[in-house]
């Protein structure tokens, strides 16, 4: 399930392979390291940013890459968004967001698939709801609803299958059921959630 | 004691190359309880540690939204300990959204790396982003030494967490006790606590109900 780098994903449309991505990068427009832009960028082609940009990048149907020298203060909308440089702003991707080891992001991510390489630096929220990725502006403004109902059976599924410390696959602890009382000899010291009997009710 | 330690060794697994920085999987008793507030209809989780793909996936599978504050990089990167309280105050204001409330807050081992004043600052800020059912999950060392920097934690499943030490160097552990933590975090009470054989004590805190 896991690549060597750290990946968190939900089922979504296929993303370009690295070979296809390299080809796409060769055809992409490039903003060079000495370029500084203030304003909004829109268009219909892939873009690599190595310079500095302040404003907004809207290329929803295309791939956006912030290169190692790129310094961005902007929200970025793309089909895929790859970060190797520094971004202060929110990232919205229809397919995937990848923050490379050299990448540094301060902002929120809305994308059905998120990859954080080891060594990458990220601060912000991650929303992997595909609906939110398709309507980023609505999701940004929509007030957050707090769950009000009592806990129901969890949404766990086959994806909740995990590997235990010994390496043997086993079903995860059912999310909707009570947690294990004790595992592997670890002692539960106290549980304040279990009320002590009132003095008058002692047997 | 030696017998207990050998059990502990059997219950953990070295991941990656051997050495002080190798990561290990350890059992967790509190995590399964900690996710209760978020397992119903999803929830909002605040992770004070660094971003981890495993943790993102763990909560995404449960329909949760995750907010990563990564205080480790703000406090233990280039900041010297003399200025850390100010850096903490700044990071808490800058990196945690004031308008949100969270269902679960992951402190990990942060309490072992903050002094009393810093724990008070942290608790004071966190109570503002808690609602009545919010749980704080944290752990303190019950062994005399801890890594020099906070570890990185990756959730393997509800019963186990992989620890990656933040530094090969060691330092004395503050050996926080429950009454001391309760005193430093007056807005919170201990919901439950679990003593683990690998030298950690897990805590679940809940915001104290108004009298």
Interface residues (C-beta under 8 A of the other chain):
Chain A: X2 X5 X6 X7 X8 X9 X10 X114 X115 X116 X120 X121 X122 X123 X124 X125 X126 X127 X128 X144 X146 X147 X149 X150 X151 X152 X154 X155 X156 X159 X160 X162 X163 X164 X165 X166 X167 X172 X173 X175 X176 X179 X180 X182 X183 X184 X185 X186 X187 X188 X189 X190 X191 X192 X193
Chain B: X7 X11 X12 X13 X25 X27 X29 X32 X33 X35 X36 X39 X40 X41 X42 X43 X44 X50 X51 X52 X53 X54 X56 X57 X60 X61 X62 X63 X65 X66 X67 X68 X69 X70 X73 X95 X100 X101 X103 X131 X156 X157 X158 X159 X160 X189 X190 X191 X192 X193 X194 X195 X196 X197 X201
